Amino acid sequence: MQVSEREALARRVLNLSPAPATEVCVFDDDSALTRFTHNSIHQNVAQRNLTVRIRAVDGKRQGVASCDALDEPGLRRTAERALEIARLSPEDAEMSPLAGGGTFTTPQGAFVSATAQAGAQRRADVTETIFAQMEGHNQWGAGFVTTASSGVTLATSAGLLASYDATDAGINVKANAGNSTGFAEQHVRDQRALDGRAVAGRAAEKARLGSDPQAVDVGDWTVIIEPAAFGELLSYLAQHFSAQSYVDGSSFLSDGLDRTYAGDNVTIRDDYAHPEVLGMPFDFEGSLTRPVTLIDRGVGRHVVTDAYYAARLGVANTGHALPAPNAYGPQPRTLILEPGTKSREELIAQTKRGLLITRFWYIRPVDQRQTIVTGMTRDGTFLIENGRIAGGVRNMRFNQSILGVLRACEPARELMRTGGYAYQCVVPAVKVERFHFSSGTEF
């Protein structure tokens, strides 16, 4: 659906709503995924979802109802249901008034027509280049190629009308050799930049280098953590940067802002306009989203806010509200770790003995406040000796404080966007001293 159509739909819902005040969110998602395994496509999935979310406000009471029916009776019934829910709900003293008008500028390059128009044949062509690499290495690959477009329109009876459109595309490849695996990925806004040959080549080389993996002793190791692994690890800090977590005491920052929590070479930001992000310039309250430096050279400086927590803390609103009402409070969208000065290869070359980690798997919190998590290595773990990769290592389980990592890390200079189903980060590889492994595996 075009922006103009979404905005016309949002206005139509506002006119149909019987509530004293109304907020409308229109979400339009169009995504497709081509899955493959054993160097053969086995599944094509495509879905299109258009959802209208209506929030009715009556005094300090609110109710939400959603639908995917676009006919007038269906929209009217949903708006009436939202008001009924509001009138049955308790008053919410923390509820902020609906936003009025505002001007927002989407970062250039967030939406690429070539990605929105890409079809199954384009994804199949990318997989063919992946298969060629796998077969050339006598391996088989599993993973997916994806293309997607999405749009959001937010409108209120107070005069707000804001829209954001974006596209995304990606490759995820796991190379499988006789007794080893390797992983590589790519995330871009423009599907024409997808490079199946290069991504598959990296994954295949990992699997080749990791053949016949050997066990090593558990304990503290010097490690070089590549972006896919480090991004997933860092994502477990995201909730700590919420003003709600800061206030309720579940964040490490609850010990106090303007204190040192990481090394002086660590700066973490949230910036929707970063060229690797190109995100939404407003939040779901209709406030301008601002770039925020969360950790500045090791010092915890800021948390992200919505209107309520900005007023409660007496600070500027950073514009990170989720759709109201919600139990999570404001949330950062993309954690960005500022790069260092050395390349990944230089970090390896300067390591006398250590481990190179491609990917983590099944990370779970152990102690939220202390930022301790556990998880396993996966799809490419290697021994480094005298600055060179000496061979594959069997997977290992770790128990580690994320803040401990940030106190003892050296970032590389190459940034990469990485992500999973519920997060995205922009990070370099990092070298970390005294990373703790608690046990090994047989694979």
C-alpha positions as CSV (number, residue, x, y, z in Angstrom):
1,M,0.0,0.0,0.0
2,Q,1.3,3.4,-0.9
3,V,1.9,6.1,1.7
4,S,-0.9,8.2,0.4
5,E,-3.3,5.2,0.7
6,R,-2.2,4.4,4.2
7,E,-2.7,8.0,5.3
8,A,-6.1,8.2,3.6
9,L,-7.1,5.0,5.5
10,A,-5.9,6.4,8.8
11,R,-7.9,9.6,8.3
12,R,-11.0,7.5,7.4
13,V,-10.6,5.6,10.7
14,L,-10.3,8.8,12.7
15,N,-13.6,10.0,11.1
16,L,-15.3,6.8,12.0
17,S,-14.2,6.6,15.6
18,P,-16.8,7.6,18.3
19,A,-14.1,8.1,20.9
20,P,-13.3,11.6,22.3
21,A,-9.7,11.1,21.1
22,T,-8.3,8.5,18.8
23,E,-4.9,7.2,17.6
24,V,-4.5,5.1,14.6
25,C,-1.5,3.0,13.5
26,V,-1.5,1.4,10.1
27,F,1.1,-1.4,9.6
28,D,1.8,-2.7,6.2
29,D,4.3,-5.6,5.9
30,D,5.2,-7.5,2.8
31,S,8.0,-10.1,3.2
32,A,9.2,-13.1,1.3
33,L,11.7,-15.8,2.2
34,T,13.4,-18.4,0.1
35,R,14.7,-21.3,2.2
36,F,17.3,-23.8,1.1
37,T,19.1,-26.9,2.3
38,H,21.5,-29.4,0.8
39,N,22.1,-26.9,-2.0
40,S,18.4,-27.0,-3.1
41,I,15.5,-24.6,-2.6
42,H,12.9,-26.4,-0.5
43,Q,10.5,-23.6,0.5
44,N,9.2,-20.2,-0.7
45,V,7.2,-18.2,1.8
46,A,5.5,-14.9,1.1
47,Q,3.1,-13.0,3.3
48,R,1.4,-9.6,3.2
49,N,-0.1,-8.2,6.4
50,L,-2.1,-5.0,6.7
51,T,-3.2,-4.2,10.2
52,V,-5.1,-1.2,11.6
53,R,-4.6,-0.6,15.3
54,I,-7.0,1.8,16.9
55,R,-6.5,3.3,20.4
56,A,-9.5,5.0,21.8
57,V,-8.9,7.5,24.6
58,D,-11.6,8.7,27.0
59,G,-10.2,10.9,29.7
60,K,-7.5,8.9,31.4
61,R,-8.9,5.6,30.1
62,Q,-7.7,3.9,26.9
63,G,-8.6,0.8,24.9
64,V,-7.0,-0.8,21.9
65,A,-8.5,-3.0,19.1
66,S,-7.0,-4.1,15.8
67,C,-8.3,-5.5,12.6
68,D,-7.3,-6.3,9.1
69,A,-10.7,-5.5,7.6
70,L,-10.7,-2.3,5.5
71,D,-14.4,-2.0,4.8
72,E,-16.3,0.7,6.6
73,P,-18.4,-1.6,8.8
74,G,-15.4,-3.5,9.9
75,L,-13.4,-0.4,10.7
76,R,-16.3,1.2,12.5
77,R,-16.9,-2.0,14.7
78,T,-13.2,-2.0,15.6
79,A,-13.2,1.6,16.6
80,E,-16.4,1.1,18.7
81,R,-14.8,-2.0,20.3
82,A,-11.7,0.1,21.3
83,L,-13.9,2.7,23.0
84,E,-15.9,0.0,24.8
85,I,-12.6,-1.4,26.1
86,A,-11.5,2.0,27.2
87,R,-14.6,2.6,29.2
88,L,-14.2,-0.7,31.0
89,S,-10.5,-0.1,31.7
90,P,-9.2,1.6,34.9
91,E,-7.8,5.1,34.7
92,D,-4.2,5.3,33.7
93,A,-2.6,8.3,35.5
94,E,0.6,7.8,33.6
95,M,-1.0,8.2,30.2
96,S,0.3,10.9,28.0
97,P,-1.9,13.1,25.8
98,L,-2.1,12.3,22.1
99,A,0.5,14.0,20.0
100,G,-0.3,16.8,17.6
101,G,1.4,17.7,14.4
102,G,5.1,17.3,13.6
103,T,7.6,17.2,10.8
104,F,9.8,14.1,10.3
105,T,12.4,13.3,7.7
106,T,13.1,9.6,6.8
107,P,16.8,8.9,6.1
108,Q,17.6,8.8,2.4
109,G,17.9,5.2,1.2
110,A,15.6,3.5,3.8
111,F,13.2,2.5,1.0
112,V,14.5,1.0,-2.2
113,S,12.0,0.2,-5.0
114,A,14.1,-2.5,-6.4
115,T,13.8,-4.4,-3.1
116,A,10.1,-3.9,-2.7
117,Q,9.6,-5.2,-6.3
118,A,12.0,-8.2,-6.0
119,G,10.4,-11.5,-6.7
120,A,11.1,-15.2,-6.1
121,Q,13.3,-15.4,-9.2
122,R,15.7,-12.8,-7.8
123,R,16.0,-14.7,-4.6
124,A,16.5,-18.0,-6.5
125,D,19.3,-16.4,-8.6
126,V,21.1,-15.4,-5.3
127,T,20.7,-19.0,-4.0
128,E,22.3,-20.3,-7.2
129,T,25.5,-18.3,-6.5
130,I,25.4,-19.7,-3.0
131,F,25.1,-23.3,-4.3
132,A,28.0,-22.9,-6.7
133,Q,30.2,-21.9,-3.8
134,M,29.1,-24.8,-1.7
135,E,29.6,-27.3,-4.5
136,G,33.0,-25.9,-5.3
137,H,34.0,-26.7,-1.7
138,N,32.3,-30.1,-1.6
139,Q,29.9,-28.8,1.0
140,W,26.2,-28.2,1.3
141,G,24.5,-25.1,2.4
142,A,21.4,-24.3,4.4
143,G,19.8,-21.0,5.1
144,F,17.7,-18.4,3.4
145,V,17.5,-15.3,1.2
146,T,14.9,-12.7,2.1
147,T,13.4,-9.5,0.7
148,A,10.9,-7.3,2.5
149,S,9.2,-4.0,2.6
150,S,7.2,-2.3,5.4
151,G,5.3,0.8,6.1
152,V,4.0,2.6,9.2
153,T,1.5,5.4,9.4
154,L,0.6,7.0,12.7
155,A,-2.3,9.5,13.0
156,T,-4.2,11.1,15.8
157,S,-7.3,13.2,16.3
158,A,-5.0,15.9,17.7
159,G,-3.5,16.5,14.2
160,L,-0.6,14.1,13.9
161,L,0.1,12.4,10.6
162,A,3.5,10.7,10.2
163,S,4.6,7.8,7.9
164,Y,7.8,5.8,7.4
165,D,8.6,3.2,4.7
166,A,11.6,0.9,4.5
167,T,12.9,-2.2,2.7
168,D,15.3,-4.9,3.8
169,A,17.1,-7.8,2.3
170,G,19.4,-10.5,3.6
171,I,21.3,-13.7,3.3
172,N,21.9,-16.3,6.0
173,V,24.2,-19.2,5.1
174,K,25.3,-22.2,7.1
175,A,28.0,-24.2,5.3
176,N,28.2,-27.9,6.2
177,A,31.3,-30.0,5.7
178,G,32.1,-33.5,7.0
179,N,32.4,-32.6,10.6
180,S,32.4,-28.8,10.7
181,T,30.2,-25.9,9.9
182,G,30.6,-22.2,9.0
183,F,28.3,-19.2,9.1
184,A,28.0,-15.9,7.3
185,E,25.3,-13.3,6.7
186,Q,24.5,-10.0,5.0
187,H,21.8,-7.4,5.7
188,V,21.1,-4.5,3.2
189,R,18.3,-2.1,2.3
190,D,19.0,-2.6,-1.5
191,Q,18.6,-6.2,-2.6
192,R,20.9,-5.4,-5.6
193,A,23.8,-5.3,-3.1
194,L,23.2,-8.9,-2.1
195,D,26.3,-11.0,-2.8
196,G,25.6,-14.7,-2.5
197,R,29.0,-15.6,-3.8
198,A,30.9,-13.6,-1.2
199,V,28.7,-14.6,1.7
200,A,28.7,-18.3,0.8
201,G,32.4,-18.1,0.3
202,R,33.0,-16.8,3.8
203,A,30.8,-19.5,5.3
204,A,32.5,-22.3,3.2
205,E,35.9,-21.1,4.2
206,K,34.9,-21.3,7.9
207,A,33.7,-24.8,7.5
208,R,36.9,-25.8,5.7
209,L,39.2,-24.3,8.3
210,G,37.1,-25.9,11.1
211,S,37.4,-29.5,9.9
212,D,38.4,-32.1,12.5
213,P,37.8,-29.8,15.5
214,Q,39.8,-30.4,18.6
215,A,38.9,-29.9,22.3
216,V,40.7,-27.2,24.3
217,D,40.7,-26.5,28.0
218,V,37.9,-24.6,29.6
219,G,38.6,-21.5,31.6
220,D,39.5,-17.9,30.7
221,W,40.5,-17.2,27.1
222,T,41.5,-14.3,24.9
223,V,38.8,-14.3,22.3
224,I,38.0,-12.4,19.1
225,I,34.2,-12.3,18.7
226,E,33.0,-11.6,15.2
227,P,30.0,-9.2,14.6
228,A,27.3,-11.9,14.3
229,A,28.2,-13.3,17.7
230,F,29.0,-10.0,19.4
231,G,25.8,-8.3,18.1
232,E,23.6,-11.1,19.6
233,L,25.6,-10.8,22.9
234,L,25.2,-7.0,23.0
235,S,21.5,-7.2,22.3
236,Y,21.0,-8.5,25.8
237,L,22.0,-5.1,27.1
238,A,19.2,-3.3,25.1
239,Q,16.6,-3.4,27.9
240,H,19.1,-1.9,30.4
241,F,19.0,1.3,28.4
242,S,15.3,1.8,28.9
243,A,14.2,4.5,31.3
244,Q,11.7,2.1,32.8
245,S,14.4,-0.5,33.6
246,Y,16.5,2.3,35.0
247,V,13.7,3.5,37.3
248,D,12.5,0.0,38.4
249,G,16.1,-1.1,39.3
250,S,16.5,-3.9,36.8
251,S,19.2,-2.1,34.8
252,F,22.9,-2.0,35.6
253,L,22.6,1.7,35.1
254,S,20.3,1.9,38.1
255,D,23.5,2.1,40.1
256,G,23.8,5.6,38.7
257,L,24.4,7.6,35.5
258,D,27.8,9.3,34.9
259,R,29.6,6.3,36.3
260,T,32.2,4.1,34.5
261,Y,30.8,0.8,33.4
262,A,33.0,-0.1,30.4
263,G,36.4,0.5,29.0
264,D,37.3,4.0,27.8
265,N,37.4,2.7,24.2
266,V,33.7,1.7,24.4
267,T,31.0,4.1,23.1
268,I,27.5,2.8,22.4
269,R,24.8,4.8,20.6
270,D,21.3,4.5,19.4
271,D,20.9,6.5,16.1
272,Y,18.0,5.9,13.7
273,A,19.8,7.9,11.0
274,H,23.1,5.9,11.0
275,P,23.8,4.7,7.4
276,E,23.7,1.1,8.5
277,V,20.3,1.6,10.2
278,L,18.2,4.2,8.3
279,G,15.3,3.8,10.8
280,M,12.1,5.4,11.7
281,P,12.5,9.1,12.6
282,F,9.6,9.2,15.1
283,D,8.2,6.9,17.8
284,F,4.8,5.6,18.5
285,E,3.8,8.7,20.5
286,G,4.6,10.8,17.5
287,S,7.7,12.3,19.1
288,L,10.9,13.0,17.2
289,T,13.4,10.2,17.8
290,R,16.8,11.6,18.8
291,P,20.2,10.0,18.5
292,V,21.3,9.0,22.0
293,T,24.8,8.3,23.3
294,L,24.1,5.6,25.9
295,I,27.7,4.8,27.0
296,D,30.3,7.5,26.2
297,R,33.9,6.2,26.4
298,G,32.9,3.8,29.1
299,V,30.7,6.1,31.1
300,G,26.9,5.4,31.3
301,R,25.4,8.7,30.2
302,H,21.8,8.3,29.1
303,V,18.7,6.0,28.9
304,V,16.0,6.3,26.2
305,T,12.7,7.8,27.2
306,D,9.1,8.3,26.1
307,A,6.9,11.2,27.2
308,Y,6.1,9.8,30.6
309,Y,9.6,8.8,31.7
310,A,11.1,12.1,30.3
311,A,8.8,14.0,32.5
312,R,9.4,11.8,35.5
313,L,13.2,12.0,35.2
314,G,13.1,15.7,34.2
315,V,15.0,15.1,30.9
316,A,14.4,15.7,27.2
317,N,12.2,13.1,25.5
318,T,14.4,10.9,23.2
319,G,11.4,9.6,21.3
320,H,11.6,5.9,21.9
321,A,8.0,5.0,22.8
322,L,6.5,1.7,21.8
323,P,2.8,1.5,20.9
324,A,0.7,2.3,24.0
325,P,-0.2,0.8,26.3
326,N,2.6,-1.6,26.8
327,A,4.5,-3.3,29.7
328,Y,8.0,-2.6,28.4
329,G,8.5,1.1,28.5
330,P,10.7,3.0,26.0
331,Q,13.3,0.8,24.2
332,P,16.4,1.5,22.1
333,R,16.0,0.3,18.6
334,T,19.6,-0.4,17.3
335,L,22.7,-0.6,19.5
336,I,25.7,0.8,17.7
337,L,29.2,0.2,19.1
338,E,31.7,2.7,17.8
339,P,34.6,1.1,15.9
340,G,38.3,1.0,16.9
341,T,41.4,1.5,14.7
342,K,42.6,-2.0,14.0
343,S,41.2,-4.5,11.4
344,R,39.9,-7.9,12.3
345,E,43.0,-9.4,10.8
346,E,45.3,-7.2,12.9
347,L,43.5,-8.3,16.0
348,I,44.1,-11.9,15.1
349,A,47.7,-11.3,14.1
350,Q,48.4,-9.7,17.5
351,T,47.0,-12.6,19.5
352,K,49.5,-15.1,20.7
353,R,47.0,-17.7,21.8
354,G,43.2,-17.4,21.8
355,L,39.9,-18.3,20.1
356,L,38.1,-16.8,17.1
357,I,34.3,-17.0,17.5
358,T,32.0,-16.8,14.6
359,R,28.6,-17.2,16.2
360,F,26.8,-17.7,19.5
361,W,23.8,-19.9,20.1
362,Y,21.0,-20.0,22.7
363,I,22.1,-17.1,24.8
364,R,20.1,-16.9,28.0
365,P,20.3,-14.5,31.0
366,V,21.7,-15.9,34.2
367,D,21.7,-12.6,36.3
368,Q,19.9,-9.7,34.7
369,R,21.2,-6.9,36.9
370,Q,24.8,-8.2,36.7
371,T,24.5,-8.7,32.9
372,I,25.6,-12.4,33.2
373,V,24.5,-14.6,30.4
374,T,25.2,-18.2,29.2
375,G,25.4,-19.6,25.8
376,M,27.4,-21.7,23.3
377,T,29.7,-21.1,20.4
378,R,28.5,-22.4,17.0
379,D,29.3,-22.6,13.3
380,G,33.0,-21.7,13.4
381,T,35.2,-21.6,16.5
382,F,38.9,-21.6,15.9
383,L,42.2,-21.8,17.8
384,I,44.6,-18.9,17.3
385,E,48.3,-19.5,17.9
386,N,51.0,-17.0,17.2
387,G,48.7,-14.7,15.3
388,R,47.4,-17.4,12.9
389,I,44.3,-19.6,12.8
390,A,45.6,-23.1,13.8
391,G,42.4,-25.1,13.3
392,G,38.9,-25.8,14.4
393,V,37.8,-26.1,18.1
394,R,34.9,-28.0,19.4
395,N,32.0,-25.8,20.6
396,M,32.1,-24.5,24.2
397,R,29.7,-23.2,26.7
398,F,30.3,-19.8,28.3
399,N,29.2,-17.9,31.4
400,Q,30.1,-14.3,31.1
401,S,29.2,-10.8,32.2
402,I,28.5,-8.6,29.2
403,L,29.8,-5.6,31.1
404,G,32.9,-7.7,31.8
405,V,33.3,-8.0,28.0
406,L,32.9,-4.3,27.5
407,R,35.5,-3.6,30.2
408,A,38.1,-5.7,28.5
409,C,37.4,-5.4,24.8
410,E,39.2,-3.8,21.8
411,P,36.8,-3.1,18.9
412,A,37.9,-3.6,15.3
413,R,37.4,-0.9,12.7
414,E,34.9,-2.6,10.4
415,L,31.2,-2.1,11.3
416,M,28.6,-4.6,10.2
417,R,24.8,-4.7,10.7
418,T,23.7,-8.0,12.2
419,G,20.5,-9.2,13.7
420,G,17.9,-11.8,14.5
421,Y,14.2,-12.1,14.8
422,A,13.9,-9.5,17.6
423,Y,17.0,-7.3,17.4
424,Q,19.5,-5.6,15.2
425,C,22.9,-4.1,16.1
426,V,25.7,-2.4,14.2
427,V,29.0,-3.6,15.6
428,P,32.6,-4.5,14.8
429,A,34.5,-7.6,15.8
430,V,36.0,-7.2,19.2
431,K,39.0,-8.7,21.0
432,V,38.2,-9.6,24.6
433,E,40.5,-10.7,27.4
434,R,39.5,-13.2,30.0
435,F,36.3,-14.5,28.4
436,H,35.1,-17.4,30.5
437,F,34.2,-20.9,29.2
438,S,32.7,-23.3,31.6
439,S,32.5,-26.5,29.6
440,G,33.1,-28.1,26.3
441,T,31.2,-30.4,23.9
442,E,31.7,-33.4,21.7
443,F,31.0,-31.5,18.5
